[in-house]
Amino acid sequence: PARSHWVPRLIEMTTVETMPSRSAAPMYSYETVSFQVGIELEILAPKGSSRAELADRMAKAINGSVVSNWHFDTEPSAHPDMDVFHHLTPAFDVMDANGALFARLVSDVTIHADLNVKEPGLPGWHRVLSDDPRFLRMIGQFLPSMGATADDLEAVAHRFGLATEKRGDTIRLHDSSGASVVMFTTMPGEKHRVTECISAPLVGGYDHWLQTIAGAAIELGFTVPSEGATHLHYDAHLFRHPQVFRRLVYAFGPNVDVIRQAMNTNPRCRRIGALPQGLVDLVGSEQYRSMTWDEIAHEASQIDGVTKYGDVNVLHLLADKPKHDTVEFRMLPSSLELGELRRMRRDVDSLVRHLLEPDTEPAL
């Protein structure tokens, strides 16, 4: 059964007095709203396999095809003069029989513990690194994501007026001043095994998606990584209401441990955390009672500690022009058990419905 018995307790803790009508309307019919949901599932290929093999197996299961491309991501840098660096790694889009995206299989920078970092990279698997995300994306348009060669790099360098320099397994692209702008190198040890399965937005077909992913993964010997997590994305417009946002902040700020305990959050999962105290202070302030949503979003986005790497990611909710217009629930454990994955969805659906529940008292 679903573990939704904890939801009333959570809502009791997060409900505060009714807000004025300016902030309280319109509310949603929380009992009947149908959620569009996206899922991200982190799993790990067995030694000798990769996310490419899983993509092929899934495509065969749905009479589809696979398109390889690059996945853009960012990770912390060990260099003292650079906080982060950006990189491209091989990704695989599984297309259904009609040519629509069924799933995207990418790497994940948070999965490390189960990998042998000294293992040589697989032939044809590379990553591209840069401190300039715009230039990196341009490079990715002209470079094959699998099996790129030195000749491919030379062609890209010529296109952008750059020079190449080879150092061991690494090729650097330099500008006219000699500054390195891009580095092309082999994938680090066993990162080809790391697999984050990302769905297209799903209204129906959730079970079919899970069954296809889990069935193919289990057949190939995929497992759950020790740091693994599952993320669920819900439409952001549901939460762009002062009262709903306040409940969300209270739930994932001071009361986040209630949710973690109920959801069996993986204690080894990286990059999660409670919403910052600054957000809690904002939604509890007197001025909040009369603020419009646009004013709330602007104030909240300026608060230190608001980041995507929390138990809930509200960055897109607060952005003027969000890349992905979703609220992302990131505190769920990874699993390949269909029953567990279904329970996660039911529990988060239950939480969201209660966050949308109108007040029992009439608005002032």
C-alpha positions in Angstrom: 0.0 0.0 0.0 1.0 3.6 -0.5 2.8 5.3 2.5 0.5 8.3 2.2 -0.5 8.1 5.9 2.3 10.6 6.6 0.8 13.3 4.4 -1.9 14.6 6.8 0.7 14.9 9.5 3.0 16.9 7.2 0.2 19.2 6.0 -0.9 19.8 9.6 2.6 21.0 10.3 2.8 23.2 7.2 -0.7 24.8 7.2 -0.9 28.3 8.4 -3.7 30.8 8.6 -5.6 31.7 5.5 -4.1 34.3 3.2 -6.1 37.2 1.7 -8.1 36.6 -1.4 -5.6 38.4 -3.6 -3.1 35.6 -2.9 -5.6 32.7 -2.5 -7.2 32.7 -5.9 -7.3 30.7 -8.1 -6.8 27.3 -6.5 -6.9 24.0 -8.3 -9.3 21.1 -7.9 -6.8 18.9 -6.1 -9.1 15.9 -6.1 -9.4 15.7 -9.9 -6.3 17.3 -11.3 -4.4 14.9 -13.6 -0.7 15.2 -13.3 1.8 15.2 -16.2 4.9 13.6 -14.8 8.5 13.1 -15.9 10.8 10.5 -14.3 14.5 10.2 -14.0 15.8 6.9 -12.9 19.5 6.3 -12.0 20.8 2.8 -12.6 24.2 1.1 -13.3 25.2 -1.2 -16.1 27.2 -4.4 -15.2 30.8 -4.5 -16.0 31.3 -5.0 -19.7 28.0 -3.3 -20.6 27.0 0.3 -21.0 24.0 2.6 -21.3 24.3 2.2 -25.1 23.5 -1.5 -24.8 20.4 -0.7 -22.7 19.3 1.9 -25.3 19.5 -0.8 -28.0 17.6 -3.3 -25.9 14.8 -0.8 -25.1 14.5 0.2 -28.8 14.0 -3.4 -29.8 11.3 -3.9 -27.2 9.3 -1.0 -28.6 10.1 -1.4 -32.3 12.0 1.8 -32.1 15.4 3.2 -32.8 18.4 4.9 -31.1 20.0 8.2 -31.9 23.3 9.1 -30.2 24.1 12.6 -29.2 25.8 14.7 -26.5 24.6 15.3 -23.0 25.6 18.7 -21.4 26.3 18.8 -17.7 28.3 20.7 -15.1 30.4 19.4 -12.2 32.7 20.9 -9.5 36.2 21.7 -10.6 39.4 20.9 -8.7 41.1 23.9 -10.2 41.5 26.7 -7.7 40.6 29.4 -10.3 37.4 27.6 -11.5 34.4 26.7 -9.4 32.8 24.4 -12.1 33.6 23.1 -15.5 31.1 22.0 -18.2 31.3 18.8 -20.2 29.6 16.8 -23.0 29.3 13.0 -22.6 27.6 10.4 -24.9 23.8 10.2 -24.6 21.3 8.0 -26.4 17.8 8.9 -27.3 15.4 5.9 -27.6 12.7 6.8 -30.2 9.5 4.9 -30.5 8.0 3.5 -33.7 6.5 6.9 -34.6 9.8 8.7 -34.1 8.8 10.3 -30.8 11.2 10.4 -27.9 10.6 7.5 -25.5 13.6 7.8 -23.2 17.0 9.6 -23.0 19.9 7.7 -21.4 22.7 9.9 -20.1 25.5 9.9 -17.6 25.2 11.4 -14.0 28.0 13.2 -12.2 26.8 12.1 -8.7 27.5 8.3 -9.3 31.0 7.3 -8.3 31.2 4.8 -5.5 30.6 1.6 -7.5 33.0 2.5 -10.3 36.7 1.6 -10.8 38.2 4.9 -11.6 41.4 3.3 -12.8 39.6 1.3 -15.4 40.6 2.4 -19.0 37.8 4.0 -21.0 36.0 2.1 -23.7 37.1 2.8 -27.3 35.0 5.4 -29.0 33.7 6.9 -25.7 34.9 10.4 -25.1 34.0 13.6 -23.2 34.5 17.2 -24.1 35.3 19.8 -21.4 35.3 23.6 -21.4 34.8 26.5 -19.0 32.5 28.2 -21.6 29.1 26.5 -21.8 28.1 28.4 -24.9 31.2 27.4 -26.9 30.9 23.8 -25.7 27.3 23.5 -27.0 28.5 24.9 -30.4 31.3 22.3 -30.6 28.8 19.5 -29.8 26.8 20.4 -33.0 29.7 19.5 -35.2 31.4 16.6 -33.4 30.2 13.0 -33.4 29.2 11.9 -29.9 30.5 8.3 -30.4 33.7 7.3 -32.2 35.0 10.8 -32.8 38.6 10.9 -34.3 41.5 13.3 -34.4 40.4 14.2 -37.9 37.0 15.2 -36.6 38.7 17.4 -34.0 40.8 19.0 -36.7 37.7 19.8 -38.8 36.0 21.4 -35.8 39.1 23.4 -34.9 39.4 24.6 -38.5 35.7 25.7 -38.5 36.3 27.9 -35.4 39.8 29.1 -36.2 41.4 27.0 -33.4 44.6 25.0 -33.2 44.9 21.5 -31.9 47.5 20.1 -29.5 47.7 16.4 -28.5 48.9 15.3 -25.1 48.6 11.6 -24.6 44.9 10.6 -24.9 43.9 14.3 -24.7 43.5 16.8 -27.5 43.3 20.5 -26.6 41.9 23.2 -28.8 43.6 26.6 -28.5 42.6 30.0 -29.6 45.1 32.5 -31.3 46.5 33.5 -28.0 47.4 29.9 -27.0 44.6 29.7 -24.4 42.9 26.3 -24.2 39.2 26.6 -24.8 38.2 23.0 -25.2 39.6 19.6 -24.1 38.7 16.3 -25.7 39.6 13.2 -23.8 38.6 9.6 -23.1 35.8 9.0 -20.7 37.0 8.4 -17.1 36.9 4.9 -15.6 33.6 3.1 -16.1 31.5 6.2 -16.5 29.9 4.5 -19.5 28.2 2.2 -17.0 26.3 5.1 -15.3 22.8 5.4 -16.7 20.2 8.0 -15.9 17.0 7.1 -17.8 14.9 10.2 -18.5 11.3 10.0 -19.7 9.4 12.4 -22.0 6.5 14.1 -20.0 4.0 11.3 -19.3 0.3 11.7 -18.8 -0.6 8.1 -19.5 1.8 5.2 -20.2 3.7 5.6 -16.9 3.6 1.8 -16.2 4.5 0.9 -19.8 7.6 3.2 -19.5 8.6 1.6 -16.2 8.1 -1.9 -17.4 10.1 -1.3 -20.6 13.0 0.3 -18.7 13.1 -2.1 -15.8 12.5 -5.2 -18.0 15.4 -4.4 -20.3 17.7 -3.3 -17.5 17.1 -6.4 -15.4 17.7 -8.7 -18.5 21.0 -7.0 -19.0 22.1 -7.3 -15.4 21.7 -3.6 -14.5 21.6 -2.8 -10.8 20.8 0.2 -8.5 24.0 2.3 -7.7 24.7 2.8 -4.0 24.3 6.6 -4.5 21.3 6.3 -6.8 18.1 8.3 -6.7 14.8 8.7 -8.6 13.5 12.1 -9.5 9.9 13.0 -10.4 9.0 16.2 -12.3 5.6 17.9 -12.0 4.3 20.9 -14.0 5.5 24.1 -12.3 2.3 26.0 -13.0 0.6 23.9 -10.2 2.9 25.6 -7.6 2.8 29.2 -8.9 0.4 30.3 -6.2 1.6 31.9 -3.0 -0.3 29.6 -0.7 0.9 26.4 -2.5 4.4 27.6 -2.6 4.4 28.4 1.1 3.3 24.9 1.9 6.0 23.5 -0.4 8.7 25.5 1.3 7.5 24.5 4.8 7.4 20.9 3.7 10.9 20.8 2.3 12.5 23.3 4.7 12.0 22.6 8.4 10.0 19.4 7.9 12.1 17.7 5.2 13.0 14.9 7.6 9.4 13.8 7.7 9.4 13.3 4.0 12.8 11.6 3.9 11.8 9.1 6.5 8.5 8.3 4.7 10.1 8.1 1.3 13.1 6.1 2.5 15.5 8.6 1.0 18.9 7.1 0.2 21.4 8.4 2.8 24.2 8.1 0.3 22.5 10.1 -2.3 24.6 13.2 -3.3 23.3 16.7 -3.9 20.1 16.9 -1.8 19.2 19.1 1.1 16.5 21.2 2.7 15.3 24.4 1.2 17.3 27.4 2.7 16.1 29.2 5.8 15.9 32.4 3.8 13.0 30.9 1.8 11.3 29.8 5.0 11.6 33.3 6.5 10.2 34.8 3.3 7.0 32.7 3.1 6.5 33.3 6.9 6.9 37.0 6.7 4.0 39.6 7.0 4.9 41.1 3.6 4.4 37.7 1.9 0.7 37.9 2.6 0.2 40.7 0.1 2.8 39.8 -2.5 2.0 38.8 -6.0 3.5 35.6 -7.5 5.9 37.6 -9.7 7.1 39.5 -6.6 7.5 36.2 -4.7 9.4 34.6 -7.5 11.8 37.5 -7.8 12.5 37.7 -4.1 12.9 34.0 -3.7 15.3 33.6 -6.6 17.7 36.1 -5.0 18.0 34.1 -1.7 21.3 32.4 -1.0 21.2 28.6 -1.2 18.4 28.3 -3.7 19.8 25.6 -5.9 18.7 22.6 -8.0 20.6 20.3 -5.7 18.0 19.9 -3.0 15.3 17.5 -2.0 13.1 19.6 -4.2 14.3 21.8 -7.1 12.3 25.0 -7.4 14.7 26.9 -9.6 12.6 26.5 -12.8 9.5 27.4 -10.8 11.1 30.8 -9.9 12.7 31.6 -13.3 11.4 34.1 -15.7 12.1 31.9 -18.7 12.6 28.3 -17.4 14.3 25.7 -19.6 12.2 23.0 -18.0 9.0 24.3 -16.5 8.8 21.8 -13.7 9.2 21.3 -10.0 11.5 18.4 -9.4 11.2 16.1 -6.4 14.7 14.6 -5.9 14.6 12.8 -2.6 13.3 9.4 -3.8 15.5 6.3 -3.8 16.5 4.4 -6.9 14.9 1.1 -7.7 14.2 -1.4 -10.4 11.3 -2.9 -8.6 8.0 -2.0 -10.3 6.0 -2.0 -7.1 8.4 0.3 -5.4 8.5 2.7 -8.3 4.7 2.8 -8.5 4.5 3.5 -4.7 6.9 6.4 -5.1 4.7 7.9 -7.8 1.5 7.4 -5.7 3.2 9.0 -2.6 4.4 12.1 -4.5 1.0 12.4 -6.2 -0.6 12.3 -2.8 1.8 15.0 -1.4 1.2 17.3 -4.4 -2.6 16.9 -4.1 -2.5 17.9 -0.5 -0.2 20.9 -1.2 -2.9 22.0 -3.7 -5.8 21.5 -1.2 -7.8 24.6 -0.6 -8.1 25.9 2.9 -11.0 24.6 5.0 -11.7 28.2 6.2 -13.1 30.7 3.7 -10.7 33.3 2.3 -10.8 36.7 4.0 
